[in-house]
Amino acid sequence: MPRYLIELPHAEDKHACAMAVKVLLETGSHFLTNADFGCCDGVHKAWMIVELPDKENVRALLPPMYKSDATIVELNKFTLEQIDRILSHHKDSESTSQARAEFKPVT
């Protein structure tokens, strides 16, 4: 199943931080109640990694107040052999977007 990184930003004051933590803890969702926060280091965001079928399911998991500001990134892993094969087939003159299209993550 695909894995996604969710990043949820919030305002930079103590009240906003506390409310962000409270909202996520109150959801009851295992994913959200295990979020990691960067507030104590001055980065006012929460992060979590979830395994769900697609981005729509990930977005549906989020509390309404965070859906529009959330960043959802599908995570992939690659083997050294895959990257070497891609690099060996592309010359410097070929476009980066063309090379990107050939990336097939480890499944």
N, C-alpha and C positions, 0 to 999 in steps of 0.2 A: 504494500500500500504506500502511496506517496507520503513523504514527510514535508511539513511546511514549518517555516519559522514565522512567527507572528510578532510584530513589533507594535506596541501601543504607546504612543506618546501622551503625556499629560502636562498640565501647567507646572511651573517651577516653584510653587509655594508649598509650605508644609501641609496646608489644608487640602490642596489638590492631590498631593502625594497620598495622604491618608485616605482620601475619598477613593482614589484609584485602587488602592489595596483593598479597601472595604468592598467596593463593587465587585472586584474579581473574586474575593473570598466568599462573598454571599451568593455567587452564581451556583455554587454546588458542583460545578463541572470540575472533574479531576484535572483537566488540562489547565484551566484558568486558576484554580486554587494553588497550583504549583508554579506559578509565574515567578520569574526572577526580575528584580527591580534594580535599576542603576541610580536611584535617588541619592543614596548616601555618598556617591561619587560625583554628584552634580549632573548626572545624565537622567533626565526625568522621563523614563520609558520603562515599560515592562516587556519581557520577552518570554516566549514559550515555544516549544516544538511539539507539534501534534501530528498524528498519523490519521488522515481522513482521505476519503476518495477523491476530493477535488477542492478547488478554492471556494466554490459556492458553499460547500459544507463547512469549511473553515470560517467563512464570514458569518454564516448562520449561528455559529457557536458563540460569537462575540456579543457582549452587551450592546444594546442599541446606541448608547452614547459614544462608543468607540469604533463602530463599524466604518464610519466615513474617514477616519484618520489612520486606520490600521494599515500597516504594510504587511503583505503576505507574500512570502517568497518560497517557491518550491525548492527543496534541497536535493542536490544530486551528488553522487560520488563517481569518480572516474579512476580507472586503473592507469598505471604508467604505460602499459602496452597500448591502450586506447589512444592516449595522447601522443605517443610516439608515432603511431600509425597515421593519425591526423596530420601531424607535423611533417611526416615524410612525404605526404601527398600534396603539400601546398608549398608553393614558392612565395618569396617575399612580395611578389607583384600581385598575388591574389588577394581579394578583399577579406577583411576580418569577418564580415557578416557571412560570407560564403563558408568560411571555416567553421563558424559557430553553428551553422545549420547541420553540420555533420556530427556534432557532439551527440553521442548517445550514452547517457549515464549508465552506470552499473545498476542492474536490476536484481 
